[in-house]
Amino acid sequence: MDVSSIVTGMSAPQHRGSTEKGSSAVSYDAFLGLLLTQLKNQDPTAPMESTDYMAQLASFSQVEQQTKTNGKLDALLTSSALSQADTVIGRTVTSADGKVTGEVASVKVYSDGLVATTVDGKEIILSPGITVK
């Protein structure tokens, strides 16, 4: 049985977690839907080999564990960024090139890093090479 006949009978999956836009990876729910549809529509005179079934279940388990691991890593990175942001508020920070210096009033946390805003409104990217006093 080919995948196109399996996908045709499926409804759109509901995603459990976030996925990157443009990713070609099959989501957790889509994988489960494909497996169940394949089992429902298999030829009774030539059923799926048990080894094939076990391999697909092992793949499903790996996808599930990777989804959970990614969620935990995201939480850990967010916690680390917030901790780093907390340590610079109220301290004097100098940019890596030495052109911007000031007391940090607030810190914005972005997915790709932190940006400190000084009391006088200047912004400093908290990256390697900055000086914190």
Stockholm file with secondary structure:
# STOCKHOLM 1.0

chainA/1-133         MDVSSIVTGMSAPQHRGSTEKGSSAVSYDAFLGLLLTQLKNQDPTAPMESTDYMAQLASFSQVEQQTKTNGKLDALLTSSALSQADTVIGRTVTSADGKVTGEVASVKVYSDGLVATTVDGKEIILSPGITVK
#=GR chainA/1-133 SS CCHHHHHHTCCCCCCSSCCCTTCCSCCHHHHHHHHHHHHHTSCTTSCCCHHHHHHHHHHHHHHHHHHHHHHHHHHHHHHHHHHHHHHHTTSEEECTTSSCEEEEEEEEEETTEEEEEETTSCEEEECTTCEEC
#=GC SS_cons         CCHHHHHHTCCCCCCSSCCCTTCCSCCHHHHHHHHHHHHHTSCTTSCCCHHHHHHHHHHHHHHHHHHHHHHHHHHHHHHHHHHHHHHHTTSEEECTTSSCEEEEEEEEEETTEEEEEETTSCEEEECTTCEEC
//
